[in-house]
Each structure stands twice: as C-alpha cells, then as structure tokens.
Amino acid sequence: MAQLISNPRYVFSAAFVLRAVLLVYGLFQDAYSPMKYTDIDYFVFTDAARFVSQGASPYKRDTYRYTPLLAWLIYPTTWSRLWFHSGKVLFALGDIIAGWFIYQILRRTAKMPTERAIKFASIWLLNPMVAQISTRGSSEGLLGVIVTALLWAVVQRRIVLAGLLLGFAVHFKIYPFIYAASIVWWLDDQNLGMPKTTAQSGSLAFFNRARITLAIVSLLTFMALNAVMFFIYGEPFLEHTFFYHVIRLDHRHNFSPYNTMLYLNSSPIVKPVLKLESLAFIPQLLFSTIAIPLVLAKKDLPSTMLAQTFAFVTFNKVCTSQYFLWYLIFLPFYLPTSSLLQTPSKGMTALVLWIVGQALWLQQGYQLEFLGNSTFVPGLWLASVVFFLINTWILGVVVTDIGSTETTSLVSGSDRKTS
C-alpha cells in the first residue's frame, strides 16, 4: 500500500477509479433506494441549465443562488437522459485537477520529493468524503480547481494570472475574497525574490508592482464578469448570486450554532430587534480577513489560507458538509510539519473529535428530519455548540502551528516548532 500511494500514476488512477465507482453506485442507489444518492442541489443546477437551454434565465429555477456560469458549464445535461449526469463527471474531474495542482505545488514549489508530495496530495485525491460530495452533484470540485490554481499562480509569481483567477473565484463563489488580504500581504519584496526596499517609506514600499497588478486585474475581472451577467440577466443576477447570501437564513442541514436561532427567526410571527444574520458576520470577517492574514500570511501562505477558510466556515451562520471541502483542500500544505502529524495522539484526538462532533449533530438531524421528533432544543442546538467548540480548538492548534514558524516558508518549513 505504501508503494502504491508513493507513485503519482497509481494515485491519480485510483482517484479516477474511486469517482467512477461512486458515480455508477449513485445511479444504482437512485434507482432502487428511497434515500437518493444525488444531491438535491444537482437538480437545482440541471433545472437552471434547462432554463438556459430554452433561452430563459437560470433564476427561473427557485433556490438557484449561483452565477449563471455554473448553469452554462453543465449545459450538456440538457441534451438527453444519457447526458444528465455529465455534470457530476465534470465536478469529479474538477476534484482530480485540483489534486494535480496540489501535487504540483508540493513537488515543484515546496521542493518535496515525488513520493512525499503525492502522499500528501492523496489526502485530497483519495479522500472518500471529497469524492462522494462531487459525485453526488456538488459543484465544490470546480471551486477547488479555481482556488488551487490561484495558489499555484501566486507561488509561481504569475501575478496577472493570479489576479484573473482571484476575480473569477469571487464571482463564482463569494467567499474566496478572504484570500485577497493574505495574498496581498504575502507579496512583499522578500517573497517576490527582490531586494528589500530601503529608500522608500514603509507605506510607499507596501504598494509594489505585484500588489497593484493583483488588485487591478482581480477587480477588473470581477467587475467585467458581473457586468456581463447583469447585462444578460439583470437584477435577479445580483439578488440571487450575491445579496441573498448576506441575508441567508438556512436552518436545514446546518451545523452552525446559529442554526436554532435562525430557525426561530424564520417564523413570520417573530420580529427580532437585532438581525442575527447581520451580526454573525462580525467575528467571522474579523478572524478570516483581518487577524489571521495579518499575523500569519508572511510565514506560510497556503497554511494561512487553511486557517482563514477554517475560521470562515466555523464562524459562518450557515455550515454544511460541502463547506468542509473549502478548507480540506489546504490540508496537504499544512500537515507535513504540523503538530497534528508530529504528535500522533494529538492528531488522532482532533480527527476523532471532528468526526464525533458531526455524528452527534447528524444523529439529532436524523431524529428531526426522518423520524419527525422535535430536537431543535436542546439536542440539535447542543450538538451544534459541541461541534463549534471542537472546531475552535482545532483552529487554535492550526494558528499556533503556523505562528510558531520562525521564518518565511511556502508550504511548511523545517523550522516550524510544534507543541
């Protein structure tokens, strides 16, 4: 087994086979089981694509809250029943391409030996949770490609490409905007391989060519894509793609401790004085866009992006299983010299707690949704709080690990101290 996961060809082949098997199994389960394999979101995507194929707006499909580009990308699903599942194939291929970018960053930029790089890339490529989510019809695999390509472009100092990808990523899904702060902060003269500026003051030296280029290109890309979509689809594009997520009040399949309060606030009878969905952004954005990037980005950019994403998801008012992929994709960069790996008992404790925390919530969710038992209080709420506390502890471990890095490193350095 050790030899198999040390060979890139075997690992990528296994990743492909794993997803192919799950795709076929999903067809069988959908046909013969009352509990369907295909995610409900996939039907939302394909319905939106069908409206597009008819020359209509994808937003004619209720609950479609995404860029029209997603509906365009899965346009082939409208051709025939045979092509209906082609969107899942696209998402699964996205997983594998994202894994290729992970491998390339570890191998060529972090200078890992091939065997070691592919082992850590396997954390993503051979992860059954990752494969299942994409083959069920979630589009997170496409987002994974964009984010890993963005990281690759940054560490390769391809600034124009990085700007294009950052603008596209934020258009495709809002949350990657959090990476702008850490990338800009990381792009100093030292990380760009340039002599440190001494003639200019600190404030002027901050505005180097790379930072200005990234800002301009990413902003123009984001605005251009939005302008085109607004021209085609009008106000519904802005409302469903961006504004909806600010006031979102989902209370189903939501691991967040805000879950129960959002459910109560969703009642037309309840008129809260303070809108919880607005206040929830304060700690989330404080940690993910300000504190973590400023303190950690220059030490280890990829691991900082992990910490940012982990904080963003943990403190988000809506937290679903798909969101876990947003930070899992950065694990191969953080783990090599993390305390979670260097101290096996600590790593195993974190993994077990993370799984148990989800299991507790899912048990309460099953009672509620399948058995009809009212478990919102105290069961579901307490399970959400427990999972939140577990995640905040893990986040603390990650931040401490990155903060202990004494010198600038790309992925991880031999100088990182672990506790």
Secondary structure, DSSP 8 states (H G I E B T S, - for coil): -TTGGG-HHHHHHHHHHHHHHHHHHHHHHHHH-SS-SS-HHHHHHHHHHHHHHTTS-GGGSTT--S-HHHHHHTGGGGS-GGGTTHHHHHHHHHHHHHHHHHHHIIIIIS---HHHHHHHHHHHHT-HHHHHHHHTT-THHHHHHHHHHHHHHHHTT-HHHHHHHHHHHHHHSSGGGGHHHHHHHH-STTTTT-----SS-HHHHHS-HHHHHHHHHHHHHHHHHHHHHHHHH-HHHHIIIIIHHHS----SS--STTHHHHHHHTSTT---SS-HHHHTHHHHHIIIIIIHHHHHTTTBHHHHHHHHHHHHHHT-S---HHHHHHHHTTHHHHGGG-HHHHSHHHHHHHHHHHHHHHHHHHHHHHHHHTS----IIIIIHHHHHHHHHHHHHHHHHHHHHHHT--S-BSS--TT----
